[in-house]
Amino acid sequence: MDTLGSSSFTGTRSEIEPLTRLWILRLLVPLGGYKEFVTPSGFADDHVAKALGLGKLIDQADGSFDVTAARMAVRRLHRTEVRGLSNAKAPKSLVENVERLATLMGLTQTDCRILEFFIMISSDSSLNDTTHCIGMLTSAKVIHAISVILDIPLLSIRRALAKDSKLSRSGLVAVWSKGTALLPYKLELLSSNFAECMRMPNAEFVDLLRSMVNPSTPAVLSLHNYGLNALVSGT
């Protein structure tokens, strides 16, 4: 059973980044996603299950699937691994680019972690797919989910994503405020090109920010608009 989308995993634990693994486990246990991830007929995404090291539970010799044992295994993974993963960081190139952007724009550490999350969820299929397990979310529930996933206080996340925050005013990120949707569709990032560029080593900021600035239309004002025509003509 594989209903959450395709990915390139073959089932080895090494194919999932430590930070992605940490966030997936928080999605599945504290946010309750394991209830949708582990169904009576199997895992909702076998690729993610194998990446987590749960492949042995997928293809039993007698063709059965023990949903209770599988859910216990997911909770056990969270209990035994989260503490050891708590210091996991985003990929080196992404961290360095976000730090450079933070220096340029005066972003806080919370801003940086949120920006990394938005970028990774847009480019990491295993993380993106797993978010489907927590279902449709309102904007308030999105803020709560991000707080749990990043382990950052709810108030800090709310402030960082407020309409008057630096992240929002810059256009780097936003939370879609209307209706409910799956988590990835509630998160608005500057552009897919921006996300891709931010993950490249030593990315040039002219490339990173190009899509932030729309070319202005040619000027249509004349001296007359500024009351200077009389000075120029000498009248």
C-alpha positions in Angstrom: 0.0 0.0 0.0 1.5 3.4 -1.0 -1.0 6.2 -1.1 1.0 9.3 -0.1 3.0 9.7 -3.2 6.2 8.3 -4.7 9.7 8.7 -3.5 13.2 7.3 -4.3 13.7 5.3 -1.2 14.8 1.7 -1.5 14.3 1.0 2.2 17.6 1.7 3.9 17.8 3.9 6.9 20.8 5.8 5.6 18.7 7.3 2.8 16.8 9.6 5.2 18.6 12.6 6.7 18.7 12.8 10.5 16.7 16.0 10.7 14.1 14.6 8.3 13.9 11.5 10.5 13.4 13.6 13.6 10.6 15.6 12.0 8.9 12.5 10.6 8.9 10.9 14.0 7.4 14.0 15.6 4.7 14.1 12.9 3.9 10.4 13.5 3.8 10.4 17.3 3.3 13.7 19.1 1.0 14.9 16.3 -0.7 11.5 16.0 0.1 10.8 12.4 0.8 7.2 13.1 -2.9 6.5 13.2 -3.1 7.3 9.4 0.4 6.1 8.6 -0.3 2.6 10.0 -3.6 1.2 8.7 -5.1 -2.3 9.1 -4.0 -3.1 5.5 -0.5 -1.8 5.9 1.7 1.3 5.9 0.3 4.3 4.1 3.8 4.8 2.5 6.0 1.7 2.3 9.0 3.8 1.2 8.9 5.9 4.4 8.3 2.9 6.5 11.4 1.2 5.1 13.5 4.3 5.5 12.5 4.3 9.2 13.7 0.7 9.5 10.2 -0.8 9.6 10.6 -2.9 6.4 10.4 -6.2 8.2 6.8 -5.5 9.2 5.7 -5.0 5.6 6.0 -8.3 3.9 5.2 -11.1 6.4 5.6 -14.7 5.1 1.9 -15.4 5.7 0.8 -12.1 4.0 -0.6 -10.7 7.3 0.0 -7.2 8.7 -0.1 -6.7 12.5 -1.3 -3.1 12.8 -0.9 -3.1 16.6 2.7 -4.3 16.4 3.4 -1.7 13.7 2.0 1.2 15.7 3.9 0.1 18.8 7.1 0.0 16.6 6.5 3.5 15.4 6.0 4.8 19.0 9.1 2.9 20.1 11.2 4.5 17.4 10.0 7.9 18.7 10.7 7.1 22.3 14.2 5.7 21.7 15.5 8.0 18.9 14.1 11.5 19.3 16.5 12.5 22.1 19.5 11.4 20.1 18.3 13.3 17.1 17.5 16.5 18.9 20.6 18.2 17.7 20.2 17.2 14.1 20.7 20.0 11.6 19.5 20.8 8.1 22.0 19.9 5.3 25.2 22.0 5.5 24.6 24.0 2.4 21.1 25.0 3.5 22.3 26.0 7.0 25.0 28.2 5.6 22.8 29.9 3.1 20.1 30.5 5.7 22.7 32.0 8.1 23.9 34.3 5.3 20.4 35.4 4.6 19.7 35.9 8.3 22.7 38.2 8.5 21.5 40.2 5.5 17.9 40.5 6.7 18.3 40.4 10.5 16.4 37.1 11.0 16.1 35.4 14.4 17.1 31.8 15.1 13.4 30.9 15.1 13.0 32.6 11.7 15.9 30.5 10.4 14.5 27.2 11.7 11.1 28.0 10.1 12.7 28.9 6.8 14.7 25.7 6.8 11.5 23.7 7.5 9.6 25.4 4.7 12.4 24.7 2.3 12.9 21.1 3.3 9.2 20.3 3.2 9.1 21.6 -0.4 12.1 19.6 -1.5 12.1 16.4 0.6 9.4 13.9 -0.7 9.6 11.7 2.4 8.9 14.6 4.8 6.3 16.1 2.5 4.5 12.7 2.1 4.4 12.0 5.8 2.7 15.4 6.6 -0.4 14.0 4.8 -0.9 11.7 7.8 -1.9 14.6 10.1 -4.7 15.5 7.7 -6.3 18.8 6.8 -5.3 21.7 8.9 -6.6 25.2 9.7 -4.0 28.0 10.0 -4.1 27.7 13.8 -3.4 24.0 13.6 -0.5 24.7 11.1 1.1 26.9 13.7 0.7 24.2 16.3 2.1 21.6 14.1 5.2 23.6 13.2 5.7 24.3 16.9 5.7 20.5 17.7 7.8 19.6 14.7 10.5 22.2 15.4 10.2 21.9 19.2 9.9 25.7 19.4 7.3 27.4 21.7 4.0 28.1 20.1 4.1 31.8 20.8 7.5 32.1 19.1 6.2 30.4 16.0 3.1 32.6 16.0 5.1 35.8 16.2 7.6 34.7 13.6 4.7 34.0 11.1 2.6 37.0 12.0 1.7 39.3 9.0 3.9 42.0 10.4 6.9 39.7 11.0 10.1 40.0 8.9 9.5 36.6 7.3 6.0 37.6 6.2 6.8 41.1 5.1 9.8 40.0 3.1 7.7 37.5 1.2 10.0 34.7 2.1 7.3 32.6 3.7 3.6 32.8 4.6 0.8 30.6 5.9 -2.2 30.4 3.6 -4.9 31.8 5.8 -8.1 30.6 4.0 -9.8 27.3 4.7 -8.1 24.0 5.5 -5.6 22.0 3.6 -2.8 19.5 4.0 0.3 21.0 5.7 2.4 21.5 2.5 -0.4 23.4 0.8 -0.8 25.7 3.7 2.8 26.8 3.5 3.8 29.4 0.9 7.5 29.8 0.1 9.0 32.6 -2.0 9.3 30.2 -5.0 10.4 26.7 -5.9 13.5 28.1 -7.5 14.3 29.8 -4.2 14.0 26.5 -2.3 16.2 24.8 -4.9 18.8 27.5 -4.8 19.0 27.6 -1.0 20.0 24.0 -0.9 23.0 24.6 -3.3 26.5 25.1 -1.9 27.7 28.7 -1.9 24.5 30.0 -3.5 24.7 33.5 -4.8 22.2 35.8 -3.2 21.5 37.5 -6.5 20.1 34.2 -7.6 18.4 33.5 -4.2 16.6 36.9 -4.2 16.0 37.4 -7.9 12.4 36.2 -7.6 11.8 38.5 -4.7 12.1 41.7 -6.7 9.7 42.3 -9.6 11.1 44.6 -12.3 9.4 48.0 -12.1 7.5 49.3 -15.1 9.2 52.1 -17.1 8.7 55.6 -15.7 5.8 57.6 -17.0 6.3 60.7 -14.9 7.7 63.9 -16.5 9.2 67.1 -15.0 5.7 68.5 -15.1 4.6 66.0 -12.4 7.2 67.4 -10.0 6.5 71.0 -10.7 9.9 71.5 -12.2 9.0 72.3 -15.8 8.8 76.0 -15.0 12.3 76.0 -13.6 13.7 74.2 -16.7 11.9 76.4 -19.2 12.8 79.5 -17.3 9.2 80.7 -17.0 
